[in-house]
Amino acid sequence: MPDPSSPTVDRPSPAPGRPVPLTLAGAPRSRRRFLAELGVLGLGLVATACSSGGSGSTGSRSAAGPPTLAQLKRRGAEVSLLNPQEPVQPGPQPYAFDLVTRQNTLVTGGTAEVWLFENGAGRGRGPVPATWYPFTGYEATHDRSPKSDLPGIYLATIDPATSGIWEVGALVTVGSQSVVGTAALQVTGAKVVAAVGSKAISVQTPVATTTSKLEQICTRTPVCHLHSISLADALTNGKPTVACFATPLLCESRLCGPVLDEVILVAETHGTRANVIHIEEFLPGPSLSPPAATLQNQSPGFKAWGFTSEPWVIVIDRNGVVRGRLGPGPSVAPEIEAALEPLL
């Protein structure tokens, strides 16, 4: 966690979709310590810096149409883009990311846009808008589980049309200041875990409603109440389902608690029309002591899906088909609601 004497992290709370001022969150720290504090190393997030980007001015803009990758990089100061390094399939999908400066401070807010470059070549496809969303669930739900220092995420909807290695370029601007970060995105036609359009895996997950029983199947502090129905039963009761695969206590990225809290916010507004379930990765059991955090010790419900990372939020329609694949890593309530509401 940051030193108490460091500047506090700016946590604005705008209405969904409304940009907030660009800020730099936190004091500079060593790069490895910074990434570890954010859970970047454990989650498999990769910081990929763009090449020389100048001093922060908007740079030259081509009047001939969309920029090349090199032209985009000249539009702002160099920063690193943090994003999950999980293969995705072609097609429209949410893309969550964060930006960090060379001084290891997070860039938050501003007006953001994203471009896609197939194989890093040619002119970019875009721009598509990206919106800054702060995490609001942790404080709102009075969570006391371990928490990442990430204050929120940028969120865009991208559409890589074909398999291959794409380059994502993100440009964030406020006033006369601009920053640019880029990262590779692996797009594959091969099978991926919880693929959109695939059939949800039906598995009996533990059910509990009393605090003493919930403590045996949930590592959140305090325990959450998203365990009143098993996933297998949820998939057959005629409602869409939001399933959060997370382990708040043992999460290596420390994002499980905050993401589960965002899911709890969704449950508070949509829980009568949808099943909203937490599937714990490591069950504490009667001893209230979860096992070592290894793949072998994963709960049956988590292991059945084949996840090797966390957290994930999977949105499933009333026919048991996956329609939203959010993760691994940060997700926010507006993103989850955008995937769920068309299914209600």
C-alpha positions, 0 to 999 in steps of 0.5 A: 500500500502507498506510504501514508504520507503520500498524496491520496488517490483521487477517487472522483464519482461522476455519473456513468459516461461523464469524463472527469479531470485527468489526474496522476494518482499516487506518489512515484515508486519503484516500477516493480513495487508499483506493479506489484501493489496494483496486482499487475504481476499476479494478474498477468497485466503487462505494461507496454510503453509506446516508443518515444512520445515527446513532451506531452504536446498534442503533436502533429495530426495527419490531415489525410485520415486516421493515424498510423501507429507511429503518428499516434505515438507522436500525439502525446507523452509516452506512458505505459498501457496496463491490460490483461494479457488473455487471448480474445476472440474476434468481434465487438467486446469491452476493453479495460485498461489503465495508464501509468507514467514513467514516474509510475503514477496512474493517469485517471480521467480525461477524454480518452479514445482508442485505436486498433492497428492490425499487426501494428501496421497501416492506419488505425481503426477508430477512434472509439471513445473510452470512458474513465470509471472509478471503482465505487463498490468497495466503499459503498459496500463496506468491504474490508477485503484486500484491495488493489491500489487501482482507483478505476479503469478506462473502458472502451468497446473494441472490434478486432475483426480477424485473428492475429496480433493487434496493437491497441493505442490509447490517447487521453487528453485534458486541455492541452495535455495528452498521453499515449500508451500502446499494447499488443492484443492477441486475437485468436480463432481458437477456443478460449475459456468462457467464450461468448456464444458458448454454453455456460458450464452447469455446476452445483456451487455451494449455497448458504444464507446464514453468516455462519454458513456463508463464512464456509464458502466465501472469503470476502470480509464481510461475507457477501450474500450472493450464494443463495442459489447454485449456478446449476439451478440459476441456469435453469430458472428462466433468468439471466445470470451474472456469475463472479468468479473471485477470491477476495481474501487470496486474490493475487491481484487484489482486484477480486474484492473490488470487482465482487463489490461492483457485482454486488452493486449490480445485484442491488439494482437488478437482483430481482430480475437476474441471478447474481452469484459469487463463485468462490475460488478457495472454500474456507470450509468448516475450519474457516481456513481456506487452502493454499491458493493453488490450481489443485485447491480450486473449488469445484465450481471454479475449476469446472470452468477452467479459469487459471486467473481471477477475477472474472465476471461472466454474463449468461442469458436465460438460455444458458449462453455466455453473452458477456466475458469480462476479465480477467481483472477489473470490471465496473458496475456500468460495464456489467450492466451494459452486458446484462440489461439487453438480456432482461 
